[in-house]
Amino acid sequence: ANLGNPIVQSKKNSALKASLAEISHLLESPTQEHQSWIKKFFS
């Protein structure tokens, strides 16, 4: 529900939370998976 916050701010917060969750997941991943993810990201 939108509790008085601008829609853009709500979406930005959601994206930020999703990004933080993804980053924390990557940091917890084994090194081999992390390196392959980096290769996919930059290839």
PDB file of N, CA, C, O and CB in Angstrom:
ATOM      1  N   ALA A   1       0.840  -1.193   0.000  1.00  0.00           N
ATOM      2  CA  ALA A   1       0.000   0.000   0.000  1.00  0.00           C
ATOM      3  C   ALA A   1       0.877   1.245   0.000  1.00  0.00           C
ATOM      4  O   ALA A   1       1.973   1.254   0.560  1.00  0.00           O
ATOM      5  CB  ALA A   1      -0.951   0.005   1.219  1.00  0.00           C
ATOM      6  N   ASN A   2       0.374   2.287  -0.636  1.00  0.00           N
ATOM      7  CA  ASN A   2       1.109   3.548  -0.698  1.00  0.00           C
ATOM      8  C   ASN A   2       0.696   4.389   0.496  1.00  0.00           C
ATOM      9  O   ASN A   2      -0.420   4.908   0.532  1.00  0.00           O
ATOM     10  CB  ASN A   2       0.842   4.305  -2.042  1.00  0.00           C
ATOM     11  N   LEU A   3       1.592   4.534   1.485  1.00  0.00           N
ATOM     12  CA  LEU A   3       1.258   5.245   2.712  1.00  0.00           C
ATOM     13  C   LEU A   3       1.771   6.672   2.662  1.00  0.00           C
ATOM     14  O   LEU A   3       2.491   7.108   3.559  1.00  0.00           O
ATOM     15  CB  LEU A   3       1.832   4.519   3.928  1.00  0.00           C
ATOM     16  N   GLY A   4       1.399   7.413   1.599  1.00  0.00           N
ATOM     17  CA  GLY A   4       1.777   8.811   1.505  1.00  0.00           C
ATOM     18  C   GLY A   4       3.130   9.024   0.859  1.00  0.00           C
ATOM     19  O   GLY A   4       3.538  10.170   0.671  1.00  0.00           O
ATOM     20  N   ASN A   5       3.843   7.961   0.512  1.00  0.00           N
ATOM     21  CA  ASN A   5       5.126   8.127  -0.167  1.00  0.00           C
ATOM     22  C   ASN A   5       4.890   8.242  -1.669  1.00  0.00           C
ATOM     23  O   ASN A   5       3.984   7.596  -2.195  1.00  0.00           O
ATOM     24  CB  ASN A   5       6.082   6.943   0.152  1.00  0.00           C
ATOM     25  N   PRO A   6       5.686   9.049  -2.371  1.00  0.00           N
ATOM     26  CA  PRO A   6       5.564   9.109  -3.832  1.00  0.00           C
ATOM     27  C   PRO A   6       5.777   7.724  -4.445  1.00  0.00           C
ATOM     28  O   PRO A   6       6.552   6.920  -3.927  1.00  0.00           O
ATOM     29  CB  PRO A   6       6.579  10.117  -4.422  1.00  0.00           C
ATOM     30  N   ILE A   7       5.087   7.457  -5.544  1.00  0.00           N
ATOM     31  CA  ILE A   7       5.196   6.142  -6.182  1.00  0.00           C
ATOM     32  C   ILE A   7       6.633   5.887  -6.617  1.00  0.00           C
ATOM     33  O   ILE A   7       7.135   4.771  -6.482  1.00  0.00           O
ATOM     34  CB  ILE A   7       4.243   6.041  -7.395  1.00  0.00           C
ATOM     35  N   VAL A   8       7.299   6.920  -7.141  1.00  0.00           N
ATOM     36  CA  VAL A   8       8.676   6.748  -7.602  1.00  0.00           C
ATOM     37  C   VAL A   8       9.565   6.341  -6.438  1.00  0.00           C
ATOM     38  O   VAL A   8      10.414   5.459  -6.576  1.00  0.00           O
ATOM     39  CB  VAL A   8       9.204   8.043  -8.254  1.00  0.00           C
ATOM     40  N   GLN A   9       9.371   6.984  -5.290  1.00  0.00           N
ATOM     41  CA  GLN A   9      10.196   6.659  -4.126  1.00  0.00           C
ATOM     42  C   GLN A   9       9.938   5.210  -3.692  1.00  0.00           C
ATOM     43  O   GLN A   9      10.871   4.488  -3.341  1.00  0.00           O
ATOM     44  CB  GLN A   9       9.903   7.641  -2.953  1.00  0.00           C
ATOM     45  N   SER A  10       8.679   4.794  -3.720  1.00  0.00           N
ATOM     46  CA  SER A  10       8.353   3.424  -3.331  1.00  0.00           C
ATOM     47  C   SER A  10       9.047   2.432  -4.264  1.00  0.00           C
ATOM     48  O   SER A  10       9.632   1.448  -3.811  1.00  0.00           O
ATOM     49  CB  SER A  10       6.823   3.202  -3.348  1.00  0.00           C
ATOM     50  N   LYS A  11       8.979   2.699  -5.571  1.00  0.00           N
ATOM     51  CA  LYS A  11       9.633   1.808  -6.522  1.00  0.00           C
ATOM     52  C   LYS A  11      11.141   1.827  -6.318  1.00  0.00           C
ATOM     53  O   LYS A  11      11.795   0.787  -6.396  1.00  0.00           O
ATOM     54  CB  LYS A  11       9.285   2.206  -7.963  1.00  0.00           C
ATOM     55  N   LYS A  12      11.692   3.010  -6.056  1.00  0.00           N
ATOM     56  CA  LYS A  12      13.131   3.120  -5.867  1.00  0.00           C
ATOM     57  C   LYS A  12      13.544   2.302  -4.644  1.00  0.00           C
ATOM     58  O   LYS A  12      14.544   1.586  -4.686  1.00  0.00           O
ATOM     59  CB  LYS A  12      13.557   4.605  -5.710  1.00  0.00           C
ATOM     60  N   ASN A  13      12.786   2.404  -3.562  1.00  0.00           N
ATOM     61  CA  ASN A  13      13.097   1.634  -2.356  1.00  0.00           C
ATOM     62  C   ASN A  13      13.012   0.139  -2.648  1.00  0.00           C
ATOM     63  O   ASN A  13      13.853  -0.631  -2.186  1.00  0.00           O
ATOM     64  CB  ASN A  13      12.138   2.013  -1.203  1.00  0.00           C
ATOM     65  N   SER A  14      12.006  -0.274  -3.407  1.00  0.00           N
ATOM     66  CA  SER A  14      11.857  -1.691  -3.716  1.00  0.00           C
ATOM     67  C   SER A  14      13.046  -2.183  -4.538  1.00  0.00           C
ATOM     68  O   SER A  14      13.580  -3.265  -4.293  1.00  0.00           O
ATOM     69  CB  SER A  14      10.539  -1.945  -4.473  1.00  0.00           C
ATOM     70  N   ALA A  15      13.452  -1.373  -5.516  1.00  0.00           N
ATOM     71  CA  ALA A  15      14.593  -1.755  -6.348  1.00  0.00           C
ATOM     72  C   ALA A  15      15.855  -1.814  -5.503  1.00  0.00           C
ATOM     73  O   ALA A  15      16.692  -2.700  -5.680  1.00  0.00           O
ATOM     74  CB  ALA A  15      14.774  -0.765  -7.519  1.00  0.00           C
ATOM     75  N   LEU A  16      15.987  -0.863  -4.583  1.00  0.00           N
ATOM     76  CA  LEU A  16      17.167  -0.836  -3.722  1.00  0.00           C
ATOM     77  C   LEU A  16      17.203  -2.074  -2.839  1.00  0.00           C
ATOM     78  O   LEU A  16      18.254  -2.695  -2.683  1.00  0.00           O
ATOM     79  CB  LEU A  16      17.183   0.438  -2.859  1.00  0.00           C
ATOM     80  N   LYS A  17      16.062  -2.436  -2.259  1.00  0.00           N
ATOM     81  CA  LYS A  17      16.006  -3.631  -1.415  1.00  0.00           C
ATOM     82  C   LYS A  17      16.332  -4.874  -2.235  1.00  0.00           C
ATOM     83  O   LYS A  17      17.045  -5.760  -1.765  1.00  0.00           O
ATOM     84  CB  LYS A  17      14.615  -3.771  -0.760  1.00  0.00           C
ATOM     85  N   ALA A  18      15.812  -4.942  -3.461  1.00  0.00           N
ATOM     86  CA  ALA A  18      16.079  -6.096  -4.317  1.00  0.00           C
ATOM     87  C   ALA A  18      17.564  -6.170  -4.660  1.00  0.00           C
ATOM     88  O   ALA A  18      18.152  -7.252  -4.666  1.00  0.00           O
ATOM     89  CB  ALA A  18      15.235  -6.023  -5.604  1.00  0.00           C
ATOM     90  N   SER A  19      18.168  -5.013  -4.947  1.00  0.00           N
ATOM     91  CA  SER A  19      19.592  -4.986  -5.277  1.00  0.00           C
ATOM     92  C   SER A  19      20.430  -5.424  -4.087  1.00  0.00           C
ATOM     93  O   SER A  19      21.367  -6.208  -4.237  1.00  0.00           O
ATOM     94  CB  SER A  19      20.014  -3.585  -5.732  1.00  0.00           C
ATOM     95  N   LEU A  20      20.095  -4.920  -2.905  1.00  0.00           N
ATOM     96  CA  LEU A  20      20.840  -5.303  -1.703  1.00  0.00           C
ATOM     97  C   LEU A  20      20.702  -6.798  -1.443  1.00  0.00           C
ATOM     98  O   LEU A  20      21.671  -7.453  -1.061  1.00  0.00           O
ATOM     99  CB  LEU A  20      20.349  -4.502  -0.482  1.00  0.00           C
ATOM    100  N   ALA A  21      19.515  -7.336  -1.645  1.00  0.00           N
ATOM    101  CA  ALA A  21      19.305  -8.765  -1.434  1.00  0.00           C
ATOM    102  C   ALA A  21      20.138  -9.571  -2.422  1.00  0.00           C
ATOM    103  O   ALA A  21      20.730 -10.589  -2.061  1.00  0.00           O
ATOM    104  CB  ALA A  21      17.813  -9.123  -1.571  1.00  0.00           C
ATOM    105  N   GLU A  22      20.182  -9.107  -3.683  1.00  0.00           N
ATOM    106  CA  GLU A  22      20.951  -9.823  -4.701  1.00  0.00           C
ATOM    107  C   GLU A  22      22.440  -9.762  -4.383  1.00  0.00           C
ATOM    108  O   GLU A  22      23.146 -10.766  -4.488  1.00  0.00           O
ATOM    109  CB  GLU A  22      20.680  -9.238  -6.099  1.00  0.00           C
ATOM    110  N   ILE A  23      22.917  -8.573  -3.992  1.00  0.00           N
ATOM    111  CA  ILE A  23      24.337  -8.415  -3.667  1.00  0.00           C
ATOM    112  C   ILE A  23      24.707  -9.296  -2.476  1.00  0.00           C
ATOM    113  O   ILE A  23      25.733  -9.976  -2.503  1.00  0.00           O
ATOM    114  CB  ILE A  23      24.668  -6.934  -3.363  1.00  0.00           C
ATOM    115  N   SER A  24      23.879  -9.287  -1.433  1.00  0.00           N
ATOM    116  CA  SER A  24      24.187 -10.098  -0.254  1.00  0.00           C
ATOM    117  C   SER A  24      24.188 -11.579  -0.622  1.00  0.00           C
ATOM    118  O   SER A  24      24.988 -12.350  -0.090  1.00  0.00           O
ATOM    119  CB  SER A  24      23.170  -9.825   0.880  1.00  0.00           C
ATOM    120  N   HIS A  25      23.289 -11.984  -1.537  1.00  0.00           N
ATOM    121  CA  HIS A  25      23.263 -13.373  -1.987  1.00  0.00           C
ATOM    122  C   HIS A  25      24.551 -13.707  -2.741  1.00  0.00           C
ATOM    123  O   HIS A  25      25.122 -14.781  -2.555  1.00  0.00           O
ATOM    124  CB  HIS A  25      22.028 -13.632  -2.882  1.00  0.00           C
ATOM    125  N   LEU A  26      25.006 -12.782  -3.594  1.00  0.00           N
ATOM    126  CA  LEU A  26      26.236 -13.018  -4.348  1.00  0.00           C
ATOM    127  C   LEU A  26      27.431 -13.125  -3.411  1.00  0.00           C
ATOM    128  O   LEU A  26      28.326 -13.943  -3.626  1.00  0.00           O
ATOM    129  CB  LEU A  26      26.465 -11.898  -5.372  1.00  0.00           C
ATOM    130  N   LEU A  27      27.444 -12.295  -2.369  1.00  0.00           N
ATOM    131  CA  LEU A  27      28.562 -12.335  -1.428  1.00  0.00           C
ATOM    132  C   LEU A  27      28.588 -13.661  -0.671  1.00  0.00           C
ATOM    133  O   LEU A  27      29.655 -14.125  -0.269  1.00  0.00           O
ATOM    134  CB  LEU A  27      28.475 -11.162  -0.439  1.00  0.00           C
ATOM    135  N   GLU A  28      27.421 -14.270  -0.476  1.00  0.00           N
ATOM    136  CA  GLU A  28      27.352 -15.541   0.238  1.00  0.00           C
ATOM    137  C   GLU A  28      27.607 -16.726  -0.690  1.00  0.00           C
ATOM    138  O   GLU A  28      27.814 -17.845  -0.220  1.00  0.00           O
ATOM    139  CB  GLU A  28      25.994 -15.691   0.908  1.00  0.00           C
ATOM    140  N   SER A  29      27.594 -16.491  -2.013  1.00  0.00           N
ATOM    141  CA  SER A  29      27.776 -17.576  -2.968  1.00  0.00           C
ATOM    142  C   SER A  29      29.224 -18.047  -2.984  1.00  0.00           C
ATOM    143  O   SER A  29      30.122 -17.280  -2.639  1.00  0.00           O
ATOM    144  CB  SER A  29      27.349 -17.134  -4.367  1.00  0.00           C
ATOM    145  N   PRO A  30      29.465 -19.289  -3.376  1.00  0.00           N
ATOM    146  CA  PRO A  30      30.835 -19.773  -3.528  1.00  0.00           C
ATOM    147  C   PRO A  30      31.588 -18.928  -4.549  1.00  0.00           C
ATOM    148  O   PRO A  30      30.989 -18.341  -5.450  1.00  0.00           O
ATOM    149  CB  PRO A  30      30.842 -21.253  -3.951  1.00  0.00           C
ATOM    150  N   THR A  31      32.898 -18.874  -4.396  1.00  0.00           N
ATOM    151  CA  THR A  31      33.718 -18.028  -5.265  1.00  0.00           C
ATOM    152  C   THR A  31      33.555 -18.423  -6.725  1.00  0.00           C
ATOM    153  O   THR A  31      33.516 -17.552  -7.594  1.00  0.00           O
ATOM    154  CB  THR A  31      35.191 -18.115  -4.862  1.00  0.00           C
ATOM    155  N   GLN A  32      33.460 -19.707  -7.008  1.00  0.00           N
ATOM    156  CA  GLN A  32      33.356 -20.160  -8.393  1.00  0.00           C
ATOM    157  C   GLN A  32      32.084 -19.605  -9.043  1.00  0.00           C
ATOM    158  O   GLN A  32      32.125 -19.140 -10.182  1.00  0.00           O
ATOM    159  CB  GLN A  32      33.365 -21.704  -8.459  1.00  0.00           C
ATOM    160  N   GLU A  33      30.965 -19.651  -8.330  1.00  0.00           N
ATOM    161  CA  GLU A  33      29.723 -19.113  -8.877  1.00  0.00           C
ATOM    162  C   GLU A  33      29.848 -17.612  -9.085  1.00  0.00           C
ATOM    163  O   GLU A  33      29.380 -17.082 -10.093  1.00  0.00           O
ATOM    164  CB  GLU A  33      28.537 -19.428  -7.950  1.00  0.00           C
ATOM    165  N   HIS A  34      30.470 -16.934  -8.146  1.00  0.00           N
ATOM    166  CA  HIS A  34      30.608 -15.479  -8.235  1.00  0.00           C
ATOM    167  C   HIS A  34      31.433 -15.104  -9.457  1.00  0.00           C
ATOM    168  O   HIS A  34      31.087 -14.157 -10.163  1.00  0.00           O
ATOM    169  CB  HIS A  34      31.258 -14.910  -6.956  1.00  0.00           C
ATOM    170  N   GLN A  35      32.518 -15.830  -9.723  1.00  0.00           N
ATOM    171  CA  GLN A  35      33.357 -15.532 -10.878  1.00  0.00           C
ATOM    172  C   GLN A  35      32.595 -15.786 -12.174  1.00  0.00           C
ATOM    173  O   GLN A  35      32.706 -14.999 -13.114  1.00  0.00           O
ATOM    174  CB  GLN A  35      34.642 -16.374 -10.843  1.00  0.00           C
ATOM    175  N   SER A  36      31.828 -16.861 -12.242  1.00  0.00           N
ATOM    176  CA  SER A  36      31.071 -17.142 -13.459  1.00  0.00           C
ATOM    177  C   SER A  36      30.004 -16.074 -13.681  1.00  0.00           C
ATOM    178  O   SER A  36      29.716 -15.714 -14.822  1.00  0.00           O
ATOM    179  CB  SER A  36      30.425 -18.539 -13.384  1.00  0.00           C
ATOM    180  N   TRP A  37      29.407 -15.557 -12.581  1.00  0.00           N
ATOM    181  CA  TRP A  37      28.421 -14.487 -12.698  1.00  0.00           C
ATOM    182  C   TRP A  37      29.091 -13.234 -13.253  1.00  0.00           C
ATOM    183  O   TRP A  37      28.521 -12.548 -14.101  1.00  0.00           O
ATOM    184  CB  TRP A  37      27.759 -14.192 -11.329  1.00  0.00           C
ATOM    185  N   ILE A  38      30.298 -12.935 -12.778  1.00  0.00           N
ATOM    186  CA  ILE A  38      31.019 -11.760 -13.275  1.00  0.00           C
ATOM    187  C   ILE A  38      31.331 -11.933 -14.759  1.00  0.00           C
ATOM    188  O   ILE A  38      31.208 -10.982 -15.531  1.00  0.00           O
ATOM    189  CB  ILE A  38      32.326 -11.533 -12.469  1.00  0.00           C
ATOM    190  N   LYS A  39      31.729 -13.121 -15.160  1.00  0.00           N
ATOM    191  CA  LYS A  39      32.025 -13.365 -16.575  1.00  0.00           C
ATOM    192  C   LYS A  39      30.773 -13.154 -17.422  1.00  0.00           C
ATOM    193  O   LYS A  39      30.845 -12.541 -18.487  1.00  0.00           O
ATOM    194  CB  LYS A  39      32.574 -14.796 -16.779  1.00  0.00           C
ATOM    195  N   LYS A  40      29.631 -13.653 -16.962  1.00  0.00           N
ATOM    196  CA  LYS A  40      28.386 -13.466 -17.704  1.00  0.00           C
ATOM    197  C   LYS A  40      28.021 -11.987 -17.769  1.00  0.00           C
ATOM    198  O   LYS A  40      27.531 -11.502 -18.789  1.00  0.00           O
ATOM    199  CB  LYS A  40      27.244 -14.269 -17.058  1.00  0.00           C
ATOM    200  N   PHE A  41      28.265 -11.277 -16.667  1.00  0.00           N
ATOM    201  CA  PHE A  41      27.873  -9.864 -16.595  1.00  0.00           C
ATOM    202  C   PHE A  41      28.697  -9.028 -17.559  1.00  0.00           C
ATOM    203  O   PHE A  41      28.166  -8.110 -18.184  1.00  0.00           O
ATOM    204  CB  PHE A  41      28.033  -9.328 -15.162  1.00  0.00           C
ATOM    205  N   PHE A  42      29.997  -9.328 -17.694  1.00  0.00           N
ATOM    206  CA  PHE A  42      30.871  -8.503 -18.518  1.00  0.00           C
ATOM    207  C   PHE A  42      31.058  -9.050 -19.928  1.00  0.00           C
ATOM    208  O   PHE A  42      31.688  -8.396 -20.758  1.00  0.00           O
ATOM    209  CB  PHE A  42      32.208  -8.367 -17.855  1.00  0.00           C
ATOM    210  N   SER A  43      30.526 -10.231 -20.217  1.00  0.00           N
ATOM    211  CA  SER A  43      30.698 -10.780 -21.559  1.00  0.00           C
ATOM    212  C   SER A  43      29.587 -10.330 -22.496  1.00  0.00           C
ATOM    213  O   SER A  43      29.580 -10.703 -23.669  1.00  0.00           O
ATOM    214  CB  SER A  43      30.745 -12.298 -21.504  1.00  0.00           C
TER     215      SER A  43
END
